[in-house]
Amino acid sequence: MHARRSILAFVLSCVGLGASLASLVDYVRIDPSFCDASGCATVRLSAWAQPLGIPMPVFGVVFFVAMIGLSFVSRRRLRMTAAIGGAVWALTLIGVQAFA
């Protein structure tokens, strides 16, 4: 059962990393490729897009690379804590996209 959870954590982290990399491509290009006419395009132009001058998707890339690394470590509590923190942050950003 533990091996299945590790594999699931790895797969989901790879999906998240792919999404973060796609967002990063849109942030560094002049014309977006993946997020042209949607709510994320609005967020891309907002003050939330680059806290401290760093494109927000960079934080996602770092987070998911760390989660991929944690999928190989048998520290379930650490992995769960990081996953919950990431989920809370993701929901916060979705809220900003929806309401701000």
C-alpha positions in Angstrom: 0.0 0.0 0.0 2.9 2.4 0.8 4.4 1.8 -2.6 1.1 2.7 -4.3 0.9 6.0 -2.5 4.5 6.8 -3.4 3.8 6.0 -7.1 0.6 8.1 -6.9 2.5 11.0 -5.3 5.2 10.8 -8.0 2.6 10.7 -10.9 0.6 13.6 -9.5 3.7 15.6 -8.9 4.8 15.0 -12.5 1.5 16.3 -13.7 1.7 19.3 -11.5 5.3 20.0 -12.7 4.1 19.8 -16.3 1.3 22.3 -15.7 3.7 24.6 -13.8 6.2 24.4 -16.7 3.5 25.2 -19.2 2.5 28.2 -17.1 6.1 29.3 -16.9 6.4 29.2 -20.7 3.4 31.5 -20.9 4.9 33.9 -18.3 8.2 34.3 -20.1 6.8 34.6 -23.6 5.3 37.8 -25.0 2.3 35.9 -26.6 1.0 33.1 -24.3 0.6 29.6 -25.8 -1.5 27.8 -23.2 -3.4 30.5 -21.4 -4.6 33.0 -23.9 -8.2 33.9 -23.4 -9.1 32.7 -19.9 -9.0 33.7 -16.2 -5.3 32.7 -16.0 -4.5 35.3 -18.6 -6.1 37.9 -16.4 -4.0 36.7 -13.4 -0.9 36.7 -15.6 -1.3 40.5 -15.9 -2.1 41.1 -12.2 0.1 42.0 -9.2 -0.1 38.3 -8.1 1.8 37.2 -11.3 5.3 38.1 -10.1 5.7 38.4 -6.3 9.2 39.8 -5.6 9.7 39.9 -9.4 9.6 36.1 -9.7 7.0 34.6 -12.0 4.5 32.6 -9.9 4.9 29.4 -11.9 8.6 29.3 -10.7 7.2 28.6 -7.2 5.1 25.8 -8.7 8.1 24.2 -10.5 10.2 24.3 -7.3 7.3 22.9 -5.2 6.6 20.0 -7.6 10.3 19.1 -8.0 10.5 18.9 -4.2 7.4 16.8 -4.1 8.9 14.4 -6.7 12.0 14.1 -4.5 9.7 13.5 -1.5 8.0 10.7 -3.3 11.2 8.7 -3.0 11.5 9.3 0.7 9.6 7.3 3.3 8.6 10.4 5.3 4.9 10.2 4.9 4.1 13.0 7.4 6.5 15.4 5.7 5.0 14.6 2.3 1.5 15.0 3.6 2.3 18.3 5.2 3.9 19.6 2.0 1.0 18.4 -0.1 -1.6 20.1 2.2 0.4 23.3 2.2 0.5 23.2 -1.6 -3.2 22.5 -1.8 -4.0 25.4 0.4 -1.8 27.7 -1.7 -3.4 26.4 -4.9 -6.9 27.0 -3.5 -5.9 30.5 -2.5 -4.7 31.3 -6.0 -7.9 29.9 -7.5 -9.8 32.2 -5.1 -7.7 35.2 -6.3 -8.4 34.2 -9.9 -12.2 33.9 -9.2 -12.8 36.9 -7.0 -10.0 39.5 -7.5 
